[in-house]
């Protein structure tokens, strides 16, 4: 199964595309979609939509795993991120790709085995699981790969029911 993991944002959207066969993972591609900060939000959303559409057309993933939004203290930046996430979900829908959502705790639990793992631990385990020669950069791309691995680990298992995943 080909999975695209997405770490949503409006300045930077991380993506990671993997192949998963019986918990054997292979990295296809990873990187980021960036938008210039001086552009109005609607133009930034258009860039995300168009660039993600190009990726979906090129790699044809079967499923998309997206990190759920987590609002800590700054709700102001959360609104544009939620708007970007909406564009991401719309793009998946228009490409006929199933969407699965995971919380940061679920991603950490699946990849590291500990839901309160630190970022460097997640990146280290993702690098190891995917047999990458070095940690993926930038961190947004590493996070997207971890989200894809999380879905590969849980998507076809009984954990799917535990996490209430479609």
Secondary structure, DSSP 4 states (H G I P E B T S, - for coil): -EEEEEE--SSEEEEEEEEEETTEEEEEEEEEEE--TTS-HHHHHHHHHHHHHHHHHHH--SEEEEEPP--SS-HHHHHHHHHHHHHHHHHHHHTT-EEEEE-HHHHHHHHHS-TT--HHHHHHHHHHHTT-SS--SSHHHHHHHHHHHHHHHHTTSTHHHHTT--
